[in-house]
Amino acid sequence: MTLFIVGLVLFIFTIFGFTISLLLWVYEDAKVKSEHPPALWVILVFFSSGIGIILYFIIGRTKKEVPPPGTHRGKVVALLILLIPAIALFVVGTVNFARNADNFFPNASMSSGSFTSRSESFRNSQWTFSARSANGWTRRSPNLSAEELLAFHVSSSSGDGVTLLLEQGEHSEAIDISGNFHGYVDLRRFEPGRIRVTLQFDQARDVHVTMRWRT
């Protein structure tokens, strides 16, 4: 999370600083190198997503014999160089954030795949999921106490292809809950705390799963 925030802040700061410096440079440069109003080029560069600066160099700088002022050019170059590591840090932070998003937002539903007639609720120590058809996965990360580990109960009815995956640190356990499954799941090998609970579907149909961890 920290890496993502640092990368995002640095990326935004660099983009903002680079844009402002570039616009100031275009304005100062156009005053001496262009036959068109400088403000016109500033507006074009700002709203053209990069095409404007290319057009400025091709058709805007008509006064070839006049020396460029060079104002703000150093800032543009410096911020352009800084932009490269800022983008790299932002990408790395974003990837790290995406991989651990369920730890940052444990009550949010993380899922991937295709579902039809999907319905889902997560409240009062209970997670209920149903779908007419499901292919992919959906995930939650509840924080379970020692008592809740002992009370973890699953009730499932579906066709084939439904797996319950439980993960905590290096430990993981997969349970086939296809068909009709009703009973307590033994979580004594897990520690109290955050557990990643994933429902995996392989072309499953008429899925109805209810998990609760309080008696």
C-alpha positions as CSV (number, residue, x, y, z in Angstrom):
1,M,0.0,0.0,0.0
2,T,2.8,2.4,0.9
3,L,4.7,1.7,-2.3
4,F,1.5,2.3,-4.3
5,I,0.8,5.7,-2.6
6,V,4.4,6.9,-3.0
7,G,4.4,5.9,-6.6
8,L,1.0,7.5,-7.2
9,V,2.0,10.8,-5.5
10,L,5.4,10.9,-7.3
11,F,3.7,10.1,-10.6
12,I,1.1,12.9,-10.2
13,F,3.6,15.4,-9.0
14,T,5.9,14.7,-11.9
15,I,3.2,14.8,-14.5
16,F,1.8,18.0,-13.1
17,G,5.2,19.7,-12.9
18,F,6.2,18.5,-16.3
19,T,3.0,19.7,-17.9
20,I,3.3,23.2,-16.3
21,S,7.0,23.5,-17.2
22,L,6.3,22.4,-20.7
23,L,3.4,24.9,-21.2
24,L,5.6,27.7,-19.8
25,W,8.4,26.8,-22.1
26,V,6.1,26.7,-25.1
27,Y,4.7,30.1,-24.2
28,E,8.2,31.7,-23.8
29,D,9.6,29.9,-26.9
30,A,6.6,30.8,-29.1
31,K,6.9,34.5,-28.3
32,V,10.3,34.6,-30.2
33,K,10.1,31.6,-32.5
34,S,6.6,31.5,-33.8
35,E,4.4,33.8,-36.0
36,H,1.3,32.6,-34.2
37,P,0.0,33.8,-30.8
38,P,1.8,32.0,-28.0
39,A,-1.4,31.4,-26.1
40,L,-2.8,29.5,-29.1
41,W,0.1,27.0,-28.9
42,V,-0.2,26.7,-25.1
43,I,-3.9,25.7,-25.5
44,L,-3.2,23.3,-28.4
45,V,-0.4,21.6,-26.4
46,F,-2.5,21.3,-23.3
47,F,-5.5,19.8,-25.0
48,S,-3.9,17.6,-27.7
49,S,-2.3,14.8,-25.6
50,G,1.2,15.2,-27.1
51,I,0.2,15.9,-30.7
52,G,0.3,19.7,-30.0
53,I,4.0,19.8,-29.0
54,I,4.9,17.8,-32.2
55,L,2.9,20.2,-34.3
56,Y,4.6,23.1,-32.6
57,F,8.1,21.8,-33.5
58,I,7.0,21.1,-37.1
59,I,5.0,24.2,-38.1
60,G,5.0,26.5,-35.1
61,R,8.7,27.4,-34.8
62,T,8.8,29.3,-38.1
63,K,11.5,31.8,-37.1
64,K,14.5,29.5,-37.6
65,E,17.0,32.3,-37.5
66,V,16.0,33.6,-34.0
67,P,17.8,32.0,-31.1
68,P,15.4,30.2,-28.7
69,P,15.0,31.8,-25.2
70,G,15.6,28.6,-23.4
71,T,13.4,29.6,-20.5
72,H,12.1,26.7,-18.4
73,R,13.9,24.2,-20.8
74,G,16.0,22.9,-17.9
75,K,13.0,22.2,-15.8
76,V,11.3,20.4,-18.7
77,V,14.3,18.1,-19.3
78,A,14.8,17.4,-15.5
79,L,11.1,16.5,-15.0
80,L,11.1,14.4,-18.2
81,I,14.0,12.4,-16.7
82,L,12.2,12.1,-13.4
83,L,9.1,10.9,-15.2
84,I,10.8,7.6,-16.1
85,P,11.4,6.3,-12.6
86,A,8.1,7.8,-11.5
87,I,6.2,5.7,-14.0
88,A,8.2,2.6,-13.1
89,L,7.5,3.1,-9.4
90,F,3.8,3.8,-10.1
91,V,3.6,0.6,-12.2
92,V,5.4,-1.5,-9.5
93,G,3.2,-0.1,-6.8
94,T,0.0,-0.7,-8.8
95,V,0.9,-4.3,-9.5
96,N,1.8,-4.9,-5.8
97,F,-1.5,-3.2,-4.8
98,A,-3.5,-5.3,-7.2
99,R,-1.9,-8.5,-5.9
100,N,-2.7,-7.6,-2.2
101,A,-5.9,-5.7,-2.7
102,D,-8.0,-8.1,-0.7
103,N,-5.7,-7.4,2.3
104,F,-6.4,-3.7,2.0
105,F,-10.1,-4.1,1.4
106,P,-11.0,-7.3,3.1
107,N,-14.8,-6.7,2.9
108,A,-14.7,-6.0,-0.8
109,S,-15.5,-8.8,-3.3
110,M,-12.6,-9.7,-5.6
111,S,-13.5,-11.7,-8.6
112,S,-12.6,-12.7,-12.1
113,G,-14.5,-14.7,-14.7
114,S,-18.0,-14.9,-16.2
115,F,-21.2,-15.1,-14.1
116,T,-24.9,-15.0,-14.9
117,S,-27.7,-14.1,-12.5
118,R,-25.1,-13.5,-9.8
119,S,-26.1,-12.6,-6.2
120,E,-23.8,-12.0,-3.3
121,S,-24.0,-10.7,0.3
122,F,-21.4,-10.5,3.1
123,R,-22.6,-9.5,6.5
124,N,-23.2,-10.7,10.0
125,S,-20.3,-13.2,9.8
126,Q,-21.9,-14.8,6.8
127,W,-21.0,-14.9,3.1
128,T,-23.7,-16.0,0.7
129,F,-23.1,-16.4,-3.0
130,S,-25.4,-17.7,-5.8
131,A,-25.3,-17.7,-9.6
132,R,-27.1,-19.5,-12.5
133,S,-23.7,-20.2,-14.0
134,A,-20.2,-19.4,-12.9
135,N,-16.7,-19.8,-14.4
136,G,-13.8,-18.1,-12.6
137,W,-13.4,-17.2,-9.0
138,T,-14.6,-14.8,-6.2
139,R,-12.8,-14.0,-3.0
140,R,-13.2,-12.5,0.5
141,S,-10.8,-12.2,3.4
142,P,-12.6,-12.3,6.7
143,N,-10.7,-11.8,10.0
144,L,-11.5,-14.9,12.1
145,S,-11.1,-15.4,15.8
146,A,-10.2,-18.8,17.4
147,E,-13.9,-19.4,18.1
148,E,-14.9,-18.5,14.6
149,L,-12.3,-20.9,13.1
150,L,-14.1,-23.7,15.0
151,A,-17.5,-22.5,13.9
152,F,-16.7,-22.3,10.1
153,H,-19.7,-23.9,8.4
154,V,-20.3,-24.3,4.7
155,S,-23.6,-25.1,3.0
156,S,-23.5,-25.6,-0.8
157,S,-25.6,-26.9,-3.6
158,S,-24.5,-26.9,-7.2
159,G,-23.4,-29.0,-10.1
160,D,-19.8,-30.0,-10.5
161,G,-16.8,-27.7,-10.5
162,V,-17.0,-25.8,-7.2
163,T,-13.9,-25.6,-5.0
164,L,-13.4,-23.8,-1.7
165,L,-9.8,-22.5,-1.4
166,L,-8.6,-21.4,2.1
167,E,-5.2,-19.6,2.3
168,Q,-3.2,-18.0,5.1
169,G,0.5,-17.3,4.6
170,E,2.2,-20.5,3.3
171,H,-0.7,-22.7,4.3
172,S,-3.5,-23.5,1.9
173,E,-6.3,-26.0,1.7
174,A,-8.7,-26.8,-1.2
175,I,-12.1,-28.5,-0.6
176,D,-14.4,-29.8,-3.3
177,I,-17.9,-28.5,-2.3
178,S,-19.6,-29.6,-5.6
179,G,-23.0,-31.2,-5.3
180,N,-24.6,-31.0,-1.9
181,F,-22.2,-30.1,0.9
182,H,-23.3,-29.3,4.4
183,G,-21.0,-29.3,7.4
184,Y,-18.2,-27.7,9.4
185,V,-14.8,-27.2,7.8
186,D,-11.8,-28.1,10.0
187,L,-9.7,-24.9,10.2
188,R,-7.7,-25.9,13.3
189,R,-4.5,-25.8,11.2
190,F,-5.1,-22.1,10.6
191,E,-4.2,-19.3,13.0
192,P,-6.7,-16.7,14.2
193,G,-6.5,-13.7,11.8
194,R,-7.1,-12.8,8.2
195,I,-7.9,-15.8,6.0
196,R,-8.3,-15.6,2.2
197,V,-11.4,-17.5,1.2
198,T,-11.9,-18.1,-2.5
199,L,-14.7,-19.8,-4.3
200,Q,-13.4,-21.3,-7.6
201,F,-15.8,-22.4,-10.4
202,D,-15.2,-24.6,-13.4
203,Q,-18.3,-24.2,-15.6
204,A,-20.5,-24.6,-12.5
205,R,-24.2,-24.2,-12.8
206,D,-27.0,-23.4,-10.3
207,V,-24.5,-22.5,-7.5
208,H,-25.7,-21.6,-4.0
209,V,-23.1,-21.3,-1.3
210,T,-23.4,-20.0,2.3
211,M,-20.5,-19.7,4.7
212,R,-20.9,-18.7,8.3
213,W,-18.4,-18.6,11.1
214,R,-20.5,-17.9,14.2
215,T,-22.9,-20.2,15.9
